[in-house]
Amino acid sequence: MSTNTNTLSKETELRLADFLTKTVDPESLAKKIRHVNYLLGLCLMCECETLQQNIQTAENGYFWLNELAEILDPYFDAD
């Protein structure tokens, strides 16, 4: 997995913050992301023909969506 060191522009940060605070509930979005990742993982395990053509892209998407879900609603946060 490569690490991206690019930073977001101020405008992008503001638009993202606005989206996350006014448009969607972060916990609800995190739940939906986890649900999509469950379906993606299930499809990968069942060797879905469509995803097999782009397996690396699907695996990367699975990882980054999990990261986003954790940022929105830290489910695995240890107390």
N, C-alpha and C positions, 0 to 999 in steps of 0.2 A: 504494500500500500504506500503510495507516494504521499508526501506531506506538502500541502499547498501553503505557501507563506504569503500569498497575496492578501492584501487588506481591502476591505470594502470602502468605497467612497463615502463621504459624509451623507450625500443624498441617498445612497443605497441603504445606509444604516438607518436613516430617518424613515425611509419608506418601509423597511422591514419592521422597525419598531412600531410604526403606525399600523401596519397590517396585523402584527401580533397582539396589539393592545386594543384595537378598535374593531377589527374585522372578525377575528376568530378567538375562541377561548383556547389558550395554550394547552390545557389538559385535554380538551376535546380533540384538538389537532394531534396531540401526541398519541391519543388512543387510536385515532384513525390511521396514523402512520404505522403504529404497531400492528394493526389489523392488516394493512396492505403488506407489510413485511412478512407477516405470518403466511399470507397467501403466496407471496413470492417464494418464500422458503419451502412451502409445501410443493409448489410447482417445480422448484429446482430438485427437490428430493425425488419427485415422481418422474424426473427427466423429461419435462415438458419440451417438446420439439422446438417450439418457438424460442424459448429461452436458451436452449442448447447452442443456438447459432451465435449468441452474444453472451456467453456464460460469464466472462470477465466483467462486462458492463453490468450484468445483473448482480453479481457478487459485490461490486463496488457500490451500486445503488442501495443494496441491502445494508451494507455497513454504514454509509452516510445517512440513510434514513433513520437508522437506529441512533446514531449520534445526535441527529436533530431532535428526535423524540426525547432523548435524555436531557437535552438542553431545555426543551419546553416543559417537561414534567419529569424530574429526576426520580424515576421508578426504582432504580437500583442504588440510590443514594444511601450509604450506610450512616446510621446515626451513632 
